[in-house]
């Protein structure tokens, strides 16, 4: 189930589709297992306390070290949020070894959701990688493709419409092939 709440400035810009001010629509949560997850863009420095106030317990960063993931970690931890790093650049740059690491991250996200976490899953401004990871996570927990695609659409049209069929197929296979530890 998808619900919304009120949100303050998280991304620091006013691009259409961003959640950026006090009167904007809220975080779009998707309930999964005992927890809930939302997709977002890279938070600005002052956003972490707002995220915590909105019920976020975990920030999951789908970025590489070159994209300042350690700075996001530091800001999240300073504000009492748990942090998970998913260093992932794009499916076309992956090797089979990298899929093993992504399988581990799917397991970690699933475990956190089983424990009732409220996860803010983000990458950069495009939401491309976090959308792919969310789609893979849906498959990992047994949600069929059509329902996973509808769930992805619940985060806005760009979350799903900007993904190619080959990327969606890759993410679905990633989720299906990940072992349940």
DRENLO-671636 format. One record per residue: x, y, z of N, C-alpha, C in turn; residue number from 1; residue in one letter. Coordinates in steps of 0.1 Angstrom, whole numbers, plus 5000, padded with zeros to 4 digits. Example, Ala and Ser with C-alpha at 12.3 -4.5 7.8 and 13.67 -1.06 7.14 Angstrom:
// DRENLO-671636
5132|4943|5078|5123|4955|5078|5132|4967|5078|1|a
5128|4978|5071|5137|4989|5071|5129|5000|5079|2|s
// end
This chain:
// DRENLO-671636
5008|4988|5000|5000|5000|5000|5009|5012|5000|1|x
5005|5022|4993|5012|5035|4991|5005|5046|4998|2|x
5012|5053|5008|5006|5064|5015|5016|5076|5014|3|x
5011|5088|5018|5019|5099|5017|5018|5107|5031|4|x
5028|5115|5033|5029|5123|5045|5035|5137|5040|5|x
5035|5147|5049|5040|5160|5046|5056|5160|5046|6|x
5062|5167|5037|5076|5167|5036|5082|5181|5035|7|x
5093|5183|5040|5100|5196|5038|5111|5194|5028|8|x
5119|5204|5025|5129|5204|5015|5139|5193|5017|9|x
5139|5183|5007|5148|5172|5008|5159|5173|4998|10|x
5155|5177|4985|5165|5177|4974|5172|5190|4972|11|x
5166|5201|4976|5172|5214|4974|5170|5221|4961|12|x
5162|5215|4952|5159|5222|4940|5144|5220|4936|13|x
5140|5228|4927|5126|5228|4923|5122|5222|4910|14|x
5129|5211|4906|5126|5204|4894|5113|5197|4895|15|x
5105|5197|4885|5092|5191|4885|5093|5176|4890|16|x
5084|5172|4898|5085|5159|4903|5092|5157|4916|17|x
5100|5167|4920|5108|5166|4932|5099|5170|4944|18|x
5102|5165|4955|5095|5169|4967|5103|5179|4974|19|x
5099|5192|4974|5109|5202|4978|5104|5212|4988|20|x
5091|5213|4991|5088|5224|5001|5077|5219|5010|21|x
5073|5228|5020|5064|5224|5030|5050|5221|5025|22|x
5046|5227|5013|5033|5224|5008|5032|5214|4998|23|x
5043|5208|4994|5043|5198|4984|5038|5184|4989|24|x
5034|5175|4980|5030|5162|4985|5041|5156|4992|25|x
5037|5146|5000|5047|5140|5009|5055|5128|5003|26|x
5063|5122|5012|5070|5110|5008|5060|5100|5003|27|x
5062|5094|4992|5053|5083|4988|5059|5070|4993|28|x
5053|5064|5003|5058|5052|5009|5052|5040|5002|29|x
5059|5029|5001|5054|5016|4997|5056|5006|5008|30|x
5046|5001|5013|5047|4991|5024|5052|4978|5019|31|x
5062|4972|5025|5068|4960|5021|5073|4952|5033|32|x
5068|4940|5035|5070|4932|5047|5065|4941|5059|33|x
5073|4941|5070|5068|4949|5081|5072|4963|5081|34|x
5080|4967|5070|5084|4981|5069|5079|4988|5057|35|x
5085|4999|5054|5081|5007|5042|5093|5013|5036|36|x
5092|5016|5023|5103|5021|5015|5098|5032|5006|37|x
5107|5042|5004|5104|5053|4994|5116|5055|4986|38|x
5114|5061|4974|5125|5064|4965|5126|5079|4965|39|x
5139|5084|4965|5141|5098|4965|5154|5102|4958|40|x
5156|5114|4958|5168|5120|4952|5179|5122|4963|41|x
5191|5125|4959|5201|5127|4969|5197|5138|4978|42|x
5197|5135|4991|5193|5146|5001|5203|5157|5002|43|x
5199|5169|5005|5208|5180|5008|5211|5179|5022|44|x
5221|5187|5026|5227|5186|5040|5217|5188|5051|45|x
5208|5197|5049|5198|5200|5060|5186|5191|5059|46|x
5185|5182|5051|5173|5173|5049|5172|5162|5059|47|x
5183|5158|5065|5184|5145|5073|5174|5146|5085|48|x
5174|5157|5092|5165|5159|5103|5151|5158|5099|49|x
5148|5164|5087|5134|5164|5081|5130|5149|5078|50|x
5140|5142|5072|5137|5128|5069|5134|5120|5082|51|x
5142|5122|5092|5139|5115|5105|5126|5119|5110|52|x
5122|5132|5109|5109|5137|5114|5098|5130|5106|53|x
5100|5126|5094|5090|5120|5085|5089|5105|5087|54|x
5097|5100|5097|5096|5086|5100|5107|5077|5094|55|x
5116|5083|5086|5127|5075|5080|5136|5070|5091|56|x
5139|5058|5090|5149|5052|5100|5162|5048|5094|57|x
5162|5046|5080|5174|5042|5073|5175|5049|5060|58|x
5187|5053|5057|5190|5059|5044|5198|5049|5036|59|x
5194|5045|5024|5201|5036|5016|5206|5043|5004|60|x
5219|5044|5002|5225|5052|4992|5230|5044|4980|61|x
5224|5045|4969|5228|5038|4957|5237|5047|4948|62|x
5249|5048|4952|5259|5057|4946|5273|5051|4947|63|x
5282|5056|4939|5296|5052|4940|5303|5061|4950|64|x
5315|5057|4954|5323|5066|4963|5326|5079|4956|65|x
5327|5080|4943|5330|5092|4936|5318|5102|4937|66|x
5307|5097|4941|5295|5106|4942|5293|5110|4957|67|x
5303|5110|4965|5303|5115|4978|5294|5107|4988|68|x
5293|5094|4986|5285|5085|4995|5290|5086|5009|69|x
5303|5087|5012|5307|5089|5026|5302|5101|5033|70|x
5300|5112|5025|5294|5124|5031|5279|5122|5035|71|x
5272|5114|5026|5258|5111|5029|5258|5102|5042|72|x
5267|5092|5043|5268|5084|5055|5270|5093|5067|73|x
5279|5102|5067|5282|5110|5079|5270|5118|5083|74|x
5263|5124|5073|5252|5132|5076|5240|5124|5082|75|x
5238|5112|5076|5228|5103|5081|5231|5099|5095|76|x
5243|5095|5098|5246|5090|5111|5246|5101|5121|77|x
5250|5113|5118|5249|5125|5127|5235|5128|5131|78|x
5226|5124|5122|5212|5127|5125|5204|5115|5130|79|x
5211|5105|5135|5205|5093|5141|5198|5084|5131|80|x
5202|5084|5119|5196|5075|5109|5206|5064|5106|81|x
5201|5052|5104|5210|5041|5100|5213|5043|5085|82|x
5224|5037|5080|5229|5040|5067|5233|5027|5060|83|x
5229|5025|5048|5234|5013|5040|5239|5019|5027|84|x
5251|5014|5023|5257|5019|5011|5256|5007|5000|85|x
5250|5011|4989|5249|5001|4978|5257|5007|4966|86|x
5270|5005|4966|5278|5011|4955|5275|5004|4942|87|x
5267|5011|4934|5262|5005|4921|5261|5017|4911|88|x
5267|5015|4900|5267|5026|4890|5257|5024|4879|89|x
5256|5012|4873|5246|5010|4862|5247|4995|4858|90|x
5236|4989|4854|5236|4975|4851|5246|4972|4839|91|x
5248|4981|4830|5256|4978|4819|5271|4977|4823|92|x
5274|4983|4835|5288|4982|4840|5291|4971|4849|93|x
5281|4963|4851|5282|4952|4861|5289|4939|4855|94|x
5295|4932|4864|5301|4919|4861|5293|4909|4869|95|x
5295|4896|4866|5288|4886|4875|5292|4887|4890|96|x
5305|4891|4892|5309|4893|4906|5301|4904|4913|97|x
5298|4915|4905|5291|4926|4911|5277|4921|4915|98|x
5271|4913|4907|5257|4908|4910|5257|4901|4923|99|x
5268|4894|4927|5268|4887|4940|5267|4898|4951|100|x
5274|4909|4949|5273|4920|4959|5259|4926|4959|101|x
5253|4928|4948|5239|4933|4947|5229|4923|4954|102|x
5232|4910|4952|5223|4900|4959|5224|4902|4974|103|x
5236|4905|4979|5238|4908|4993|5230|4920|4998|104|x
5230|4931|4990|5223|4943|4993|5208|4941|4993|105|x
5203|4932|4983|5189|4929|4983|5185|4922|4996|106|x
5193|4913|5000|5191|4905|5013|5190|4915|5025|107|x
5200|4924|5025|5201|4934|5036|5188|4943|5036|108|x
5184|4948|5025|5172|4956|5024|5160|4949|5029|109|x
5159|4936|5024|5147|4928|5027|5147|4925|5043|110|x
5159|4922|5048|5160|4920|5063|5156|4933|5070|111|x
5160|4944|5066|5157|4957|5073|5142|4959|5073|112|x
5136|4956|5061|5121|4958|5060|5114|4948|5068|113|x
5119|4936|5069|5113|4926|5078|5113|4930|5093|114|x
5123|4938|5096|5124|4943|5110|5117|4956|5112|115|x
5109|4961|5102|5101|4973|5104|5108|4986|5100|116|x
5119|4986|5093|5126|4998|5089|5117|5006|5079|117|x
5119|5019|5079|5114|5029|5070|5126|5034|5062|118|x
5127|5030|5050|5139|5032|5042|5137|5043|5031|119|x
5146|5053|5032|5147|5063|5021|5158|5058|5012|120|x
5154|5053|5000|5163|5047|4990|5166|5058|4980|121|x
5178|5062|4978|5181|5073|4968|5193|5069|4960|122|x
5195|5076|4949|5207|5076|4941|5210|5091|4938|123|x
5210|5095|4926|5213|5109|4922|5200|5115|4919|124|x
5200|5126|4911|5188|5133|4907|5179|5125|4898|125|x
5184|5115|4891|5176|5108|4881|5167|5097|4887|126|x
5170|5092|4899|5164|5081|4905|5164|5068|4897|127|x
5173|5067|4887|5174|5056|4878|5179|5043|4886|128|x
5190|5044|4893|5195|5033|4899|5187|5028|4911|129|x
5181|5037|4919|5173|5033|4930|5160|5027|4925|130|x
5155|5031|4913|5143|5025|4907|5146|5011|4903|131|x
5158|5009|4897|5162|4995|4893|5163|4986|4906|132|x
5169|4991|4916|5171|4984|4928|5158|4980|4935|133|x
5149|4990|4935|5136|4987|4941|5128|4977|4933|134|x
5129|4977|4920|5123|4967|4911|5129|4953|4914|135|x
5142|4953|4915|5149|4940|4919|5144|4935|4933|136|x
5143|4944|4942|5139|4941|4956|5125|4935|4955|137|x
5116|4941|4948|5102|4935|4947|5103|4921|4942|138|x
5111|4918|4932|5112|4904|4927|5119|4895|4937|139|x
5128|4901|4944|5135|4893|4955|5125|4888|4965|140|x
5115|4896|4969|5105|4893|4979|5093|4886|4973|141|x
5093|4883|4960|5082|4875|4954|5071|4883|4948|142|x
5073|4895|4946|5062|4903|4939|5064|4901|4924|143|x
5053|4897|4917|5054|4895|4903|5057|4908|4895|144|x
5062|4907|4883|5066|4918|4875|5055|4929|4873|145|x
5043|4925|4870|5033|4935|4867|5030|4943|4880|146|x
5030|4936|4892|5027|4943|4904|5039|4952|4908|147|x
5051|4947|4905|5064|4954|4908|5064|4967|4900|148|x
5060|4966|4887|5060|4977|4878|5050|4988|4883|149|x
5038|4983|4887|5028|4992|4893|5033|4999|4906|150|x
5040|4991|4914|5046|4997|4926|5056|5008|4922|151|x
5064|5005|4912|5074|5015|4908|5067|5028|4903|152|x
5056|5026|4896|5048|5038|4891|5042|5046|4903|153|x
5040|5039|4915|5035|5047|4926|5044|5058|4931|154|x
5057|5057|4927|5067|5067|4930|5067|5079|4920|155|x
5059|5078|4910|5059|5088|4900|5062|5082|4886|156|x
5058|5088|4876|5060|5082|4863|5074|5081|4859|157|x
5083|5090|4863|5097|5089|4860|5104|5077|4866|158|x
5099|5073|4877|5106|5061|4883|5105|5049|4874|159|x
5094|5047|4867|5093|5035|4858|5095|5039|4844|160|x
5090|5050|4839|5091|5053|4825|5105|5055|4819|161|x
5114|5059|4828|5128|5061|4823|5136|5049|4823|162|x
5130|5037|4826|5138|5024|4825|5134|5017|4813|163|x
5145|5012|4806|5142|5004|4794|5138|4990|4798|164|x
5132|4983|4788|5128|4969|4790|5140|4960|4794|165|x
5151|4963|4788|5163|4954|4791|5168|4957|4805|166|x
5167|4969|4810|5170|4972|4824|5161|4966|4834|167|x
5148|4966|4830|5138|4960|4839|5140|4945|4839|168|x
5143|4939|4828|5146|4925|4827|5158|4921|4836|169|x
5168|4929|4835|5180|4927|4843|5177|4928|4858|170|x
5169|4938|4862|5166|4940|4876|5157|4928|4881|171|x
5147|4924|4872|5139|4912|4876|5147|4900|4878|172|x
5157|4897|4869|5165|4886|4870|5174|4887|4882|173|x
5179|4899|4885|5188|4901|4897|5180|4896|4909|174|x
5167|4901|4910|5159|4898|4922|5156|4883|4923|175|x
5153|4877|4911|5149|4863|4911|5162|4854|4914|176|x
5173|4858|4910|5185|4849|4911|5192|4851|4924|177|x
5188|4861|4932|5195|4863|4945|5191|4852|4955|178|x
5200|4846|4961|5197|4835|4971|5191|4841|4983|179|x
5182|4834|4989|5176|4838|5002|5184|4832|5013|180|x
5192|4840|5019|5202|4835|5029|5194|4832|5042|181|x
// end
